[in-house]
Amino acid sequence: MYICVQKKQSMVDISEIAERLNSQSRGVSIDKNKLHEALETLINHVLFPICTNENTGEKALYKFYSTLLDNLSVMMDTKEAKSIADSFIEKLPWIREQLYEEAGVFNRNDPAAGSTEEVILTYPGFFALTVYRLSHELHILKAPIIPRLFSEYAHSKVGIDINPGAKIGNSFYIDHGTGIVIGETTIIGDNVTIYQGVTLGALFVTKDLSNKKRHPSIEDNVVIYAGATILGGTTVIGHDSVIGGNAWLTHSVPAYSLVQQNSEVRIRNILEKKDPIEFYI
């Protein structure tokens, strides 16, 4: 049996609409897809060559550099673009050393981790941290748009949203990670652990706060459990504190604090029709 599919004719002039859209186009011409591809190449072939069997490090690095420079050049003076690209490439050995140390932190902290290589290849939290370290360096160098483009790429892949403007110390550990949000002016110290669903956000979101500290500060050796929300630019979580799951904080807590969200539990025995037993955990 043969099926004939008739091509439908458009009721509008596609060519005319395309011409009108092109004439109305504005903004810079950034090749988003090429930048995403270059980022993956940098991670898989340069920073962590265990991700490939090919010895293509130098070629991959040059490809990333060329793509970065080309896209920076459409947004700024060529000399300034080259200065940013060169400075970023020079930072890569230091960034990779830091990331390998942090992969070891993931491996030591997670009993489910079999090796550092497993962390690098499979952990979404480590991928998000890797992209953050790269995009943060570009942010420091004042590269326009591309730092956010990288961070949102990681966000779309693993569901972890870390603004490249955030300042995160050494040995940062993300357990699971899905749903984590870390705002632009967040400051995080060393040896901090964050579980899935944590929000480090702002109390208010208005454009006039663009140049103000809107997000909290987390000092060294803090653990923040799943679902906790910490808001506000003046909110400081003191060092060596533990923030329990689902806690909601809009004020500072001193060092060595333990913050818990109490939950009410009511147990009903429907068959015996007894009154509910209430207690707190």
C-alpha positions, 0 to 999 in steps of 0.5 A: 500500500502506498500513502501519498502525503500532499505538501500543504501550501502556507497561507502566508508569505514565508520569504516576506516574514523572514525578510522582515524579521531579519531587518528587525534583528538587533544585538550581537551575533554570538554563536551559542551552539559553538560556544557550548560545543567548545565548552564541552571540548575544553572539559572533556579533552583538555581539563579531564582527558580521561573522558576520551581515548584521543590525545587531542589536548592541544588541538582541543585547547586551540579550538576553544581559544579560537571560538572564545576569541571570535565570540568576544570580538563581536562584543568588544574591541579585538585587542581587549577580547584577545587580552581576556582570552589569553588571560583565561587560557593562562588560568586553566592549569590552576583551575584544573589543579583546583578541580582535581582536588575538589573531585577528591573531596567528592570522592571522600565525602560520598560513600557511593563514589567508587573513584575520582574518575567516577566523580569526574565522569558522572556527577552532576554536582561536579559538572556544575562546579567545573562550569562555575569555576570556568565561568567565574574566571571569565566573569572576573576578567569582565567577559560579557554574556559568555560567563552566563551563557556557560552557567546556564548551559550547566543549569540546563544540563544538570538542574544546578543554577550557580551564577558566575558572579558568586564567590565560592571557596575551596573544597566545595561539595555538592551532594546530588545537587538537583534544584540548587540555586546560588545567586550572583552576590553569594559568598561561600567559604571553604569546606562547605557542603550543600545538598539538593534543593538549597536556595541561596537567594535574595529577599527582594528582586528589583532592578535598583539592587543590581549593584548591591549585595543581595545574597547570603554569606556562608562561612567555612565548614558549613553543611546545608541540608536538602531544601533549605532556603537562605535569603538576604544580602546581610544574612551570614551563616557562621562557620561550622554551622549545620542548617537542617533540611527545609529550614527557612532563614532570613537572618544571620546565625552565629558560628557552631549553630544548629538550625532545624525545621520542626515538623508536626506529625499526626498519626490516625488509627482509622480502624479503631477511630481513636483521636490522633496522636500528636508529637514533634520531630 
